[in-house]
Amino acid sequence: MEAKGSDPVNAPQQRLDKWLWFARVIKSRTSAAQLVESGRVRVNRVRVVKPSHPLREGDVLTIALRGAVRVLEVRALGERRGPPQEACLLYRLIEGAGRAKRANEG
């Protein structure tokens, strides 16, 4: 017997490039698609190169952008590209995710 809501196939999903644009991680959807195609985005630790990759709530994105690495947890799927206050509700920034490795190196 399966737990309710545990079926990832039937879970709501959204294109990765569209979500990146809705969440205001990148300025245009075209730029979001190029970022994904260049291999600088990982979903749940797996490199993704298709802008159409399905994204679901709870997924963790690792994004190499502007000389920094950001780790975001998807909290909600977007319905539109709204103001920044609305966009920040779509994700949770995971603090210190990129710093742990550097601290252990020294």
N, C-alpha and C positions, 0 to 999 in steps of 0.2 A: 504494500500500500504506500503510495507516494504522499509526501507532505504537501499541503496546499501551497501553491506559488513556487514550488521547487522545479518546475519544468521550464528550463531556459529556452526551449524552442518556442514556447507560447508567450514568453515574457515580452512586454513592449520593447521595441528597439528603434534606433535612429542611426542614420548614416554618420560615420565618424566625422567627416569634413563638415557636415551641417551642424553637428553638436559643437565642434570647436569654434565655429563662427557664432552660433547662438550664445555660447558661454563667453564670448569676447576674448578668447585666448589669442585669436588672430584676426586681423582687420577685414579680410575678405574670404569668401568661400573658396575662390580660386587659389588664394595663398594657402588656405588650410589644406586643400587637395595636394598642392605642391609639397607642403611640409610632410604630409603622410607618404607621398610617393618617394620622397628623398630618404625614407627610412628613419626619420628622426622622431617617430612616435611608436610607443609600445603600448599594447593593451594587455593587461594582466601578465606582464613580463615578456610578451611575445611581440617581436617586431611585426608591424603591419605596413603594407605598401599599397593597399587598396583604399582609396578614399570612401568607398561604399561599404567598408567593413561595418557590420552591425555592432552598435554600442548599446549596452543595457545598464540599468541602475545597478550600482555596486561594483562596476568595473573600475580598475585602477589604471590610469594613464600615466606614462612616463614620457615627458616631452622635452627634447633638447631644443631650446629656443633662445636666441640672442646670447649665446655664451653661457647659459645657465640651464640646469635641469630642474624641471618642475614635476612634482608628483601630485596628481589630482585624483580624488575618488569621485566618481559620478554619483551625485545624489538624486538627480532628476533629469528627465529628457526635456529638451526645450520645445516650446511651441512657436516662438518667434525670437528675433534678435531685439531684445528690449534694452532698457537703460542698464548701466553697470550694476545698480542695486538689485535688479532682477536677475541679471546674468550670474552674479556671485552666489545665488541660491541653487544653481545647477551643480555645484561642485564643492568639495572640501579640500583645501590645500593640506597635504600631509607634510608637516614640518620636519625638517632634519633628515629626510629620507636620503638625500645625497651626501650628507655630512658624516654619517656613521662610518662609511668606508674610509674616508680621509682621516678620521680620528684614530682608527685602528692601524693606519699605516705608520703613524709617527711615533 
